[in-house]
Each structure stands twice: as C-alpha cells, then as structure tokens.
Amino acid sequence: MPFREVNSKMVEATVVPGQKMYSQRGAMLAYRGEVSFTPNIQGGQGGLMSMIGRRVAGEATPLMTVEGSGTVMFGHGGHHIQVINLAGDTLYVEADRLLAFDGTLQQGTMFMGSQGGVMGMVRGQVSGQGLFTTTLKGHGAVAVMAHGGVIELSIVPGRDVHVDPQAYVAHHGDVRNKLSTALGWRDMVGRGSGEAFQLELSGSGAVYVQASEEKL
C-alpha cells in the first residue's frame, strides 16, 4: 500500500525509483528525498487519447507526474481523504476528487449516460456535472477527496444500496446502477431539496458515501 494515512486530511506516499505516481496539481504539501514533480501531458496510463477524452468530457483535472525516491505528503483544500485499494477492478470517480494514485493504474473516461447510475439526469440536474466519469483500473491504490469524511458501504447480491446522488463519491466492483425518482424521498429522508432522486447500486463491490452534499 503506497499511501499512509497521516490524519483524516493528509496522506503520505512512498515514491521508489522506476515507479510513477500521479497527483492533482497543488496537492503536494511536503516531501523528503529526491523527488520530481512535472506537469502530466500524456493523460496518465491511458495515454493521449485518454487525455483528449477527459478534456471532451470535462474531466481534465490537471495532474502532476511524481517520480524519484522519497516520501511525499498530499492534501488539498482541507478535504477529507479516503484511500481505496484496487485488486484488478475498476474505480469510477469524478476527476476533481482524485488526490493521488498509483501510476500502474490504467486511467480512462467512461460515458455514463447509457450506464444508469450517475447518469446525465443526476450529473446534470442534481450535481451539476457532466455525462462522463473517470475510471482507474488495475492493482494499486487511489486517494480520493470528500467533504466531511467517507464511509464505505459493501454491495452484495440481493442487498442493494440506495444513495443520495449528491453524497455519492465513487464506487468499484461489478456494480450495476439504476436511477429512480421518488417524490418526497429527499424531503423526508435526504438533506437536499427539489425533485427526489435515488441512486440504487446492486451487484458485488462497494460504494463510498461522503457525510455531506457539498461538491468539491
């Protein structure tokens, strides 16, 4: 595991020769050793096409390539940080929530409008975001940011999880998403206002929910 949680808002990463990391620009707080930070123009492991896809999608949060030998402390905006470890599966997360991640992970962009879940209706009408989301796939760790701390909810067959779309942070695993409306749901059990939306996740995996409905 390359990330050590210093506290709820800071993580420390070990950088070793020959292995890259990527971080959001401005996320480096301090470092020890011989470490370099350079603007990333290749779009991470996904290459140039991944970068172009993210720009078209509005998922073009600037990244830094981190290389060398030493340790680096990351944090940004005082946001809470959650470390997610991937074991060959895919993480779906908003680009602006990415703090840092292993360079071994394959980065890409997925159009979510036809996938269900965090669809255009949610991302446009509720969260104000676009139709695309960033994907990270492989074996490695990802540090994501959220408001007010994060809880991980397991998703198992036969036990669906319902999430307020504005509290949704990310999910991974073999998970199917379904968006539904229920008049009065948000007014009765949610903290938002306006028309009611529920994000229903089923299958096998996990979803990360923040203790707030604020965007980053």
Number of C-alpha atoms within 10 A of each C-alpha: 12 18 24 13 16 11 10 15 18 22 22 20 20 17 23 17 11 8 13 17 23 27 26 23 18 14 19 20 13 11 16 12 11 13 16 13 16 12 14 17 13 15 21 23 19 17 14 13 13 21 23 17 20 22 14 12 18 15 22 17 16 16 25 21 20 24 20 18 17 16 19 20 19 25 25 18 10 12 19 20 27 23 20 20 19 18 12 13 15 20 23 22 21 21 21 16 21 21 26 28 25 26 20 18 23 18 22 23 25 17 15 19 17 11 14 18 22 30 24 21 18 23 20 13 12 18 18 13 20 21 20 25 25 26 20 26 19 17 16 20 21 25 23 25 26 27 19 15 17 23 12 15 14 16 21 16 10 9 12 17 18 17 19 20 23 24 22 22 22 23 22 22 18 14 19 15 19 15 19 14 12 10 11 14 18 18 13 11 9 17 13 18 12 11 14 19 24 22 22 20 24 21 18 17 18 21 23 22 24 22 13 15 19 12 14 10
